[in-house]
Amino acid sequence: MTATSEPHRVVEELGKLGQVTALLEELSGSGTEGVQERQRALLSAAELGRRLAVLLDELAGEYERPGVPEQGSVQISLDQAAAAAEDLGNCARHAAEALLAES
């Protein structure tokens, strides 16, 4: 993977996540009628979070300086963003599971 293709893939995944967010906004306030749609949207968000975490982690790896105790701010920021994306995916998956259990 080249350094120039990864940022484009990150932007694509963020765009998909934006679409899922818009869908969840549409479904808010729909009561129990939209449970299945919400669950599908949350599972989509979970998968997108996982993929985004992988891409950001790969991108962070390109800025890693092996053998250097203090990494640069770009690498640290990308690494933190990857962790946040992974957390997003995990939380969305747990929310989808909880939604299923309560419906």
C-alpha positions in Angstrom: 0.0 0.0 0.0 1.3 3.4 -0.9 1.3 6.4 1.4 -0.9 8.3 -1.1 -3.6 5.7 -1.3 -4.2 5.3 2.4 -5.3 8.8 3.1 -7.8 8.5 0.2 -9.1 5.2 1.8 -9.4 6.9 5.1 -11.5 9.7 3.6 -13.7 7.1 1.8 -14.4 5.3 5.1 -15.1 8.6 6.9 -17.7 9.4 4.1 -19.4 6.0 4.7 -19.4 6.7 8.4 -21.1 10.0 7.7 -23.8 8.2 5.7 -24.4 5.8 8.7 -24.5 8.8 11.0 -27.2 10.5 8.8 -29.2 7.3 8.8 -29.1 7.1 12.6 -30.2 10.7 12.8 -33.2 9.9 10.6 -34.1 6.9 12.8 -33.9 8.8 16.0 -37.2 9.3 17.6 -38.9 6.6 15.6 -39.6 4.5 18.7 -39.5 0.8 18.4 -40.4 0.8 14.7 -36.9 1.4 13.6 -35.1 -1.1 15.8 -33.9 -3.4 13.0 -32.8 -0.4 10.9 -30.9 1.0 13.9 -29.3 -2.3 14.5 -28.1 -2.6 10.9 -26.8 1.0 11.0 -25.0 0.3 14.3 -23.4 -2.8 12.8 -22.4 -0.9 9.8 -20.8 1.7 12.1 -19.0 -1.1 13.9 -17.5 -2.5 10.7 -16.6 1.0 9.5 -14.9 1.7 12.8 -12.9 -1.5 12.5 -11.8 -0.7 9.0 -11.0 2.9 9.8 -8.9 1.7 12.8 -6.9 -0.6 10.5 -6.2 2.1 7.9 -5.2 4.7 10.5 -3.0 2.2 12.2 -1.3 1.5 8.9 -0.9 5.2 8.2 0.6 5.7 11.7 3.1 3.0 11.0 4.4 5.0 8.1 5.4 7.8 10.5 6.8 5.5 13.2 10.5 5.9 13.9 11.8 2.5 15.1 14.3 2.7 17.9 13.3 6.2 18.9 11.7 6.4 22.3 9.8 9.6 21.6 7.6 9.3 18.5 6.6 12.3 16.5 3.3 14.1 17.0 1.9 12.8 13.6 2.5 9.2 14.5 1.1 9.6 18.0 -2.0 11.4 16.8 -2.7 8.8 14.1 -2.2 6.0 16.6 -4.7 7.7 19.0 -7.1 8.2 16.1 -6.8 4.5 15.3 -7.6 3.6 18.9 -10.6 5.9 19.0 -11.9 4.3 15.7 -11.5 0.9 17.2 -13.4 2.0 20.4 -16.1 3.5 18.1 -16.5 0.1 16.4 -16.6 -1.8 19.6 -19.1 0.5 21.2 -21.4 0.4 18.2 -21.2 -3.4 18.1 -22.2 -3.6 21.8 -25.0 -1.1 21.3 -26.3 -3.2 18.4 -26.2 -6.3 20.6 -27.9 -4.5 23.5 -30.6 -3.2 21.1 -31.3 -6.8 19.9 -31.4 -8.1 23.5 -33.9 -5.5 24.6 -36.2 -5.8 21.6 
